Amino acid sequence: MQRLKKAELIQMMIKSLESDLEGLIFAAQATHEAATNEESKPENEYDTRALEASYLAGAQSKRAQEIEEALSYCRALKVKTFSKEDPISVSALVELQSENKTQIVLLMPKGGGLTLESNGLKVKVITGQSPLGQAIQGQKLGSLITVETAKDTTDYEITDLM
């Protein structure tokens, strides 16, 4: 895990979020145009194209706000360098070993679900609201944790921390 640099990962995350936001803004503009276009007026009482487009525009607007919030957190984040004795908190880069796989996660306040790749290693961004994020917060290197999801239960050992 020493080949990974947190500052670079966070910059990659910012670029990914900016790209997502740009695409979402473009799509939201097109959806708004479709919802308000003269051709979207209902032809009869069962024609719901304009209503569906307005719902979609609202959802896109909400998602854009979420991305902007994640960007704001990422840009303002004070990246901490963790020692081997520190408890895990926001900005921790953590390596986890389960029975059959190793995974690396970056604990962030927002933006969970992204997967970043650096130096041939994949890093999953998680938040403290996720089951894994809840399980690792406050833990230390060498801790054993159990993560329960709707699908299964997995035991992990925290094998590295940056």
N, C-alpha and C positions, 0 to 999 in steps of 0.2 A: 504494500500500500504506500510505501515511501515514494513511489514514482508519481503519486497524485499530489497536486497542489490545489488547496482549497480556494485560493483567490481565483485561479484559472477556472475551476468548476463553477464558481459563483458567476464569473463573467460569462461563461457558456450558458448558464441558466438565464441570465439577463438577456442575452442575445436570442435565446429560444423564446422567452416570454414576449420580447419585443416583436419577433417575427409572428408569433401567434396573434398578438394584438393587432398588428398591421393587417393580417388576413381577415381577422374578425371585424375590424372597422370597415374594410372593403365590403365584406359580406353583409354587414348590418346596413350599410348605405343602399346596397342593391335590394335588400329585403324591405327597407323603409320605402324605397321608390316603388316597389311592387305593391306594397300595402296601400299606398296613396295614389297610385296611378289611376287615371280615368278608366282604363280597361279593367281594373280590378273591382269595379262596382258590380254588386251582385246582379246576375241576370234573372234570378228568381229567389224564392225564400230558402231554397236548399243550397244555394251557391255560397260557400264559406271561404273562398280563396282569400279575400281581403282580411277576414277575421283570423285565419290561420297565419297569414303573413304578419299581422300585427303581433300575434303571440310569439312568433319566431323572432321578430325584431326585439321584443321585450326580453326574451331569453338571451339573445346575443348581447344586448346592452348590459344585462346583469353579468354575463361572463366577461365582458370587457372591463367592467368595474373590478371584478375579482383579479383579473390579470394585472390591472393598473396597481391594485393594492399589493400584490405579490412583488411587482417591480419596485414599488416604493420601499417595501421591507428589504429587498435584496440590496438596493442602492445604499440604504442607510445602515445596514447591518455591520456591527463591529465584529469582525471575525476573530475568534479566540483561538489561541494555540493551546491545546489541551496537553497536560502532562499525563503520565500513566496513572496518577493517583486522583485526577479530577473526576468529579461526577459528570456524566453526559448531560449536555444541555444544547441549546440552539447553536448552530454552526459546527457541531461535532461531525467529524467524518469517522464512521464506525465500521469496522469489519466484523461480520457475524459468521459463525460456523455452525451449521446444523449437521445432522447425521449424513446428509448426502449432498450438501452444497455450501459454498462460501458466497456471501454477498456483501457488498459495500453500500452503505447508505449515508446520505448527507441529511442531517436533521435541520430543517428550516421552519420558520414561522408560517410561511405560506408557499404555495407552488408545488405541493406534493403531487406525485404521479409522474413527474418528468424523469426520463432516463438520460443520463449524460454519459459520454464516452471520452476517456482520456488515456493515452498511452496503452491502448488495448484493453483497458479495464472499464466495465460498466458500473455506473454509480446511480442508484435510485434515490431520488429526492423524496423524503417523507416529512410529514409534519407531526407535531405532538398530539394531534387529534386521531391519527391512525392507530390501529392496534399495536403495530410494531413501535411506533413513536412513543406511545404511552408506556410500553414495556421497557424501553431502554432509557428513558429520561431518569436521571438521578443514579443510574447504575454506574459501575466502574469496570475497568479492564479486568477480565477474568470472570466476571459475573455470569451466572447461568440464568436465563430467562425463558419463560414460556409464553408464547403468543397464541391466543385463541382468535380465530376468525370464524365466519359462518361456514367456511369450507372444511377447516381442519385445525389441529393444534400442532405447533412446531416448537421444539426446544432448540435454543441457540446458546452458544458461548460467545461472549464478546472477546475477540482475539486481538483486536488492534484499535487504537483510538488516536485521532489527530485533531 
